[in-house]
Amino acid sequence: MDAVMEPESTSSRLTTHMFWVALVYQLCAIGGLAITSYLVWNKAEIRIMFVPLAVWQWSFLGAVSGVLYRISVHPGSEPQEKRDLYMWAIARPFIGTALGGVIYFLAASGMLALSGKADIQNIQLLCGISFLTAFSDGFSQRLLDKVMGSIAGPQRQRRFIRS
């Protein structure tokens, strides 16, 4: 009987440990975002890898918010589901932030094609779209599917992001 109980106990401890790692990670992410925002508040526009810092920040905030929302709404019942959710919680902020940067490049490319210059005047709209892209797996998947469909053509369109 003890041999049967031991794996479940180890599994439970691992799940609890992963929960705390994911929680501390998210809190550190929010703290890092707050500190970064404070340090650059009202400074000249800062760009990282050709993308305005505000787009990165709103993408990151969207991804962290999406993680916290998903953990609170869909906590998972089985230990393996919980571990998968906590691993996703660690990876999602990186993925969401990268997708926010991609959205900026797509918008800048569209502006370049339409007006001949890649200067974007309404950064607030891009920040909002970046937030939504990072927050929602479904939104970012549909958006990237549309972009890939327009580039590759409808016959070659495939889903390339798995949630």
N, C-alpha and C positions, 0 to 999 in steps of 0.2 A: 504494500500500500504506500509506503514512504517513497519507493522508487517512482511510482506513478505521480505522486504529489510534487516531487522535486522539480521536474521540468516546468510545471505550471507556476511554481513559486519563482523560478529563475526567469520565466517569461514575464511574469507580473513585475518583477524588479526591473527588468530591462525596459518594459513599457513605461514604468514610472520614471526611470532614469531618462529615457528619451523625451518624455513630457517636459521634465525640468530643463533639459538641454534646449529644447525648442522654445520654451517660455523665456528663459534667460537670453537666448539668442534674439528673440523678438524684442525684448525690453532693451537690450543693448543697441539693436538696430534703431529703435525709436529714439533712444538717447543720443546716438550718433547723428541722426538726422536733425534733432533739435540743436545740438551743438554746432553742427555745420551751418544750419540756418542762422543761428545767432551770429556766428563769425562773419558771414558774408552779407548780412542784412544791409540793404541800402548801399552796397558797393557797386562798382562798375560791373557790367555783365561779365561773368566768368564762364568760359567754355572749357569743357573737358572732352577731348576727342571730337572736336568740332560741334558739340551739342551744348546748348546753354545749361548751366547748372540747375536752373529751375526745372527743366524737363526731367533731368536725372532725379531731382528731389521728389517731384510729384509722382514719377514712376515708382520710385522706391516706396513712397508713402502708400501708393495704391497697392503695391504688392504686399506690404506688411499688413495693411488693412484687410486685404483679401484673405490672407492667412488667418488672421485673428477671427474674421467672420466665419470662415470655413470650419475652424476648430470649434467655435462656439455653436454653430448650427448643426454640423455633422461630426459629432465627436467620435463616432465609430464604436462598435460594441465589442468586437473581437480584438484580442491583443495584437494580432497581425495587422488588422485594419488600422489600429491606433499607431503602430510603429510606422506603417506606410504613410499615414497622415503626418506624423512628426518629421519624417524624412522629407516629405514634400514641403513642409513648413520651413525647413532650412534651405531648400533649393529655390523655392518660389521667388523670394526677393531678388535673387540674382537674375533669374529668368525674366521676371517682370520688368526689372530695371533695364535690361538689355532690349526688351521689346519696346519700351518707351523711347529708347534711343533710335531704334529702327523706325518708329513712327515719325520722329522728327526728320529723319533723312527722307522718308517718303513724302512728307509734307513739303520739305525744302525742294525736293526734285519736282514735285507738282508745281510749285511756285515758279521754279526755273523754266519749266516747260510752258507755263501759261503767260508769264510776264517777262521772261528773259533775265530775271534776277532772282536769286535764292533768298532775298531778304524777307524775313517773316516779321510782320508788324504786330500781329496779335498772338503773342506768346501764351496768353492766358488760355485760349482755345486749345492750343497744342498741349499745354500742361493738363488740361481737363481730359483730353483724349488719351494722353499718356497714362494718367491715373486710371482711367477705365480699362485701358489695355492691360495694365499690370494687375488690376484688381480682379478682373474676370478672365478665367481660362477660356470660357466660351466666346467672349467678345474678341479676345486676341486671336483665337483660332479662326473664327469667321472672317475677321479682318485680313489675316494673313492668307487665308484660302482665296479671298477675293483678289488680293494683290497677285498671288502666284497664278491664279486663273487668268488674269489679264496679261501677265507676262508670258506664261507658257501656252496660253490658249485653253479653251474649255475641255478639249479632248485630252490634254495632258495634265489637267489639274488633279492634284492628289492632296490629301491631308498629310501634312508633314509634322504636325505637332500632336502628340498624344497626351491626353490629360489623365 
